[in-house]
């Protein structure tokens, strides 16, 4: 999916995406994908023609959209098509 996004951008186009980390409360859900930050960053750096300008790992406690308490770990990435 990320490669298709990267390939779909024109020069100067921006992509933003997030990935779940292994410390996320939902990490045991076999229908979802989870990555450690080094893994996620390696994937980001390998995107064709994309220069990653921001990467951030955020972990903490919060609420789901339904208001249920949850521990989260989310990796955020912003890249620009060269």
N, C-alpha and C positions, 0 to 999 in steps of 0.2 A: 504494500500500500504506500509506504513512504517513497519508494523509488518512482512509482507512478505519479505521486504528487510532485516530486522533484522534476521529473521529465516533462510534466505539464506546464511548468513555469516558463515564462519568457525571461530574457535577461533583465535583471533588476527586480524581478518578482520576489515576493517574500512568502516564506512558509513558516507557520507556527504549529507545533504539535506537542502533545504531552504523552508520556508513557507512565504506567504504574510501576512502582518499585516493589521489591520483594518484602519490604516491611509493611506494606499496606495491609489493612485488615482483611481485604478480599483476596489475598495472595493464595489462599487454598482453593479458590474457585477454578476448576479445570477448564472452564469455558472461556477464561480470560488469560491474557498474557502479561507477564511481569518480568522486569529486568533490573539488574543492579546498575548503578549509575555508570560504571566503567563500560559495561556492555552497551548501554543506551548511547553513550558518547561515541563509542567505536562505530556503532551503526550510523550515527549522525555524520561523523567525519567521512564515512564511505559513500554518502549520497552523491550521485554524479552531478558535478557542476554547482554544488551548493557550498557556500562559505557560511559556517555556523558563526553567528555574531553574539549569541547569548545562549548559555546553558546553565540551568539552575536546578538543584535538587531541593525539594521542599518536603519536610516531614513534620507532622504534628497531629493534634487531635482536633476534631471538628464535628460537624454534623453533615449527614447526607442531605440530599434534596428533600427527603421525607422527614427530616428532623431527627433521625436516629444517630446517636453518638458513634463515631468511627475514628480509628487511627488511620492516617493516610501517609503515603509517600508517593510523590509525583515528580517526575523529571520533565522539565520544560525546555523546549528548544526553539530558537528562532534562527532561520537561515535565509540567505539571499542568493538567488541564482546569478552566477557570474556571467 
